[in-house]
Amino acid sequence: MMGKGAIIEGEVEIEDDVEIGNYCIIKGSEDFPTKIGKGSKIGDLSTIQPGVEVSPKSIIGERVTLGHPSKETQTGINSSDICPILKEFEVGDPRTIIGSGAIIRSGTVIYRSTNIGKNLNTGHNAIIREHLTIGDNCIVGGHTELDGYTIIGNGTIISELIVTCQAMKIGNGVFFGGFLSFSENKYTIPGKITYGPFIDDYVRIGTGSLLMAETKVGKYSMIGANTLVTKQIPERVLAFGSPAKVIRQLTQEEIDEFVNAMNIRINKK
Ligand SMILES: CC(C)(COP(=O)(O)OP(=O)(O)OC[C@H]1O[C@@H](n2cnc3c(N)ncnc32)[C@H](O)[C@@H]1OP(=O)(O)O)[C@@H](O)C(=O)NCCC(=O)NCCS
C-alpha cells in the first residue's frame, strides 16, 4: 500500500505486504539499491536514502531517516584516516542494514555504514551514527545518540538520554541506565581520539554515570548510579562513587539474577 504523495526513486525493491506512509521518500541507485522487506511498514514523512535494507516485518515510525550520509560521504574526509584506531571499528559495507522485526520510533536517524541485527527497538529521536555494529535484540532509548565506530553485542539495553563516544566496545547482555556519558578523548585535544570505554558482557551501569577514555568495566560488574569511572574496574564487583571505588564482590546469586534476566532478551527469536 502506497501513501499519498509518496515518492519512490531509482533502484528500490518493495516486497509484498509493505505499507508506505504518506509523503515518504524512498531512494535507491544502481550502486546502492534499497530494499524494503515483506510485511514492513514505513511511517508518514520518513526518508530512506540509497543503500538501505529494511528486513521483513519491521515497523518504521513517522519522520524517520534511514541511510543518512556520513561525514565521509559528505566531505570526503574519513575519520579513520585521521584517527587510525577507528579502522578496527569500521563497518566494511557502506549500506544501512536493519535486521528483521525492528521497531524504529518516530524521529530516529540511522546513518550509512551501519549493520544492525534483528529486533532492534528504538525510542523516539534516537541517533545511530555511521560505522556502528549492533547485535540482535538490542534497545536504544529515546533521545540517545550512539556515536560512530562502536561495536555492540546482543541483547544489550541502552536507555534514554545517553551519549556514547567513538571507539567503544559494548558486550552482550549489558544494561545502561539513563543519562550516561562516555569519553574517548581524555585531554580533549581535537582529533586525538583514544579508545573509548570497553564494557564487558553482563555489565550494568547505574543512571547518571560518566566513563572516561581507555577504562574497562570487567564482566558481570555493576557500577552504581552517578559514578565517575576513571580506572579499570575488575570483573564481578560492585563499584560506585566519584571517582569509582570497588565496594565489594558481587555474589554468584546477584550475578545469576541479572544474567538470567538478560538472557531472556539475548535468546529472543
Ligand atoms: C549501588 C547500589 C546497587 C547500592 O545498593 P545497596 O547495596 O542496596 O546499597 P544501600 O542503598 O544500602 O547503600 C549503602 C551505602 O552506599 C551508599 N550508596 C549507595 N549507592 C550509591 C551510589 N550510587 N553512589 C554513592 N554512594 C552510594 C549509600 O548512601 C549508603 O551509604 P551509608 O552506608 O553511608 O549510609 C544502588 O544504590 C545503585 O546505585 N543502583 C543503581 C540503580 C540504577 O541506576 N538503575 C538504573 C535503572 S534505569
Ligand as a Chemical Component Dictionary entry (heavy atoms), coordinates in Angstrom:
data_LIG
# 
_chem_comp.id                   LIG 
_chem_comp.type                 NON-POLYMER 
_chem_comp.pdbx_formal_charge   0 
_chem_comp.three_letter_code    LIG 
# 
loop_
_chem_comp_atom.comp_id 
_chem_comp_atom.atom_id 
_chem_comp_atom.alt_atom_id 
_chem_comp_atom.type_symbol 
_chem_comp_atom.charge 
_chem_comp_atom.model_Cartn_x 
_chem_comp_atom.model_Cartn_y 
_chem_comp_atom.model_Cartn_z 
_chem_comp_atom.pdbx_ordinal 
LIG C1  C1  C 0 24.913 0.807  44.120 1  
LIG C2  C2  C 0 23.589 0.283  44.571 2  
LIG C3  C3  C 0 23.260 -1.030 43.847 3  
LIG C4  C4  C 0 23.718 0.038  46.055 4  
LIG O1  O1  O 0 22.545 -0.516 46.575 5  
LIG P1  P1  P 0 22.600 -1.215 48.041 6  
LIG O2  O2  O 0 23.641 -2.280 48.019 7  
LIG O3  O3  O 0 21.198 -1.590 48.395 8  
LIG O4  O4  O 0 23.175 -0.077 48.972 9  
LIG P2  P2  P 0 22.423 0.897  50.012 10 
LIG O5  O5  O 0 21.318 1.646  49.330 11 
LIG O6  O6  O 0 22.100 0.100  51.231 12 
LIG O7  O7  O 0 23.571 1.933  50.359 13 
LIG C5  C5  C 0 24.739 1.528  51.072 14 
LIG C6  C6  C 0 25.621 2.766  51.222 15 
LIG O8  O8  O 0 26.152 3.119  49.939 16 
LIG C7  C7  C 0 25.754 4.437  49.575 17 
LIG N1  N1  N 0 25.433 4.401  48.152 18 
LIG C8  C8  C 0 24.518 3.608  47.534 19 
LIG N2  N2  N 0 24.546 3.817  46.214 20 
LIG C9  C9  C 0 25.489 4.761  45.986 21 
LIG C10 C10 C 0 25.958 5.399  44.813 22 
LIG N3  N3  N 0 25.483 5.084  43.613 23 
LIG N4  N4  N 0 26.935 6.320  44.951 24 
LIG C11 C11 C 0 27.421 6.649  46.178 25 
LIG N5  N5  N 0 27.019 6.058  47.319 26 
LIG C12 C12 C 0 26.055 5.140  47.220 27 
LIG C13 C13 C 0 24.527 4.738  50.439 28 
LIG O9  O9  O 0 24.393 6.110  50.608 29 
LIG C14 C14 C 0 24.863 4.006  51.688 30 
LIG O10 O10 O 0 25.818 4.778  52.414 31 
LIG P3  P3  P 0 25.928 4.717  54.033 32 
LIG O11 O11 O 0 26.329 3.309  54.359 33 
LIG O12 O12 O 0 26.973 5.722  54.338 34 
LIG O13 O13 O 0 24.569 5.038  54.554 35 
LIG C15 C15 C 0 22.438 1.299  44.259 36 
LIG O14 O14 O 0 22.456 2.357  45.222 37 
LIG C16 C16 C 0 22.590 1.921  42.870 38 
LIG O15 O15 O 0 23.269 2.934  42.662 39 
LIG N6  N6  N 0 21.911 1.278  41.879 40 
LIG C17 C17 C 0 21.868 1.734  40.513 41 
LIG C18 C18 C 0 20.402 1.869  40.083 42 
LIG C19 C19 C 0 20.271 2.413  38.684 43 
LIG O16 O16 O 0 20.858 3.407  38.335 44 
LIG N7  N7  N 0 19.484 1.717  37.888 45 
LIG C20 C20 C 0 19.273 2.110  36.518 46 
LIG C21 C21 C 0 17.826 1.882  36.159 47 
LIG S1  S1  S 0 17.344 2.985  34.932 48 
# 
loop_
_chem_comp_bond.comp_id 
_chem_comp_bond.atom_id_1 
_chem_comp_bond.atom_id_2 
_chem_comp_bond.value_order 
_chem_comp_bond.pdbx_ordinal 
LIG C1  C2  SING 1  
LIG C2  C3  SING 2  
LIG C2  C4  SING 3  
LIG C2  C15 SING 4  
LIG C4  O1  SING 5  
LIG O1  P1  SING 6  
LIG P1  O2  DOUB 7  
LIG P1  O3  SING 8  
LIG P1  O4  SING 9  
LIG O4  P2  SING 10 
LIG P2  O5  DOUB 11 
LIG P2  O6  SING 12 
LIG P2  O7  SING 13 
LIG O7  C5  SING 14 
LIG C5  C6  SING 15 
LIG C6  O8  SING 16 
LIG C6  C14 SING 17 
LIG O8  C7  SING 18 
LIG C7  N1  SING 19 
LIG C7  C13 SING 20 
LIG N1  C8  SING 21 
LIG N1  C12 SING 22 
LIG C8  N2  DOUB 23 
LIG N2  C9  SING 24 
LIG C9  C10 SING 25 
LIG C9  C12 DOUB 26 
LIG C10 N3  SING 27 
LIG C10 N4  DOUB 28 
LIG N4  C11 SING 29 
LIG C11 N5  DOUB 30 
LIG N5  C12 SING 31 
LIG C13 O9  SING 32 
LIG C13 C14 SING 33 
LIG C14 O10 SING 34 
LIG O10 P3  SING 35 
LIG P3  O11 DOUB 36 
LIG P3  O12 SING 37 
LIG P3  O13 SING 38 
LIG C15 O14 SING 39 
LIG C15 C16 SING 40 
LIG C16 O15 DOUB 41 
LIG C16 N6  SING 42 
LIG N6  C17 SING 43 
LIG C17 C18 SING 44 
LIG C18 C19 SING 45 
LIG C19 O16 DOUB 46 
LIG C19 N7  SING 47 
LIG N7  C20 SING 48 
LIG C20 C21 SING 49 
LIG C21 S1  SING 50 
# 
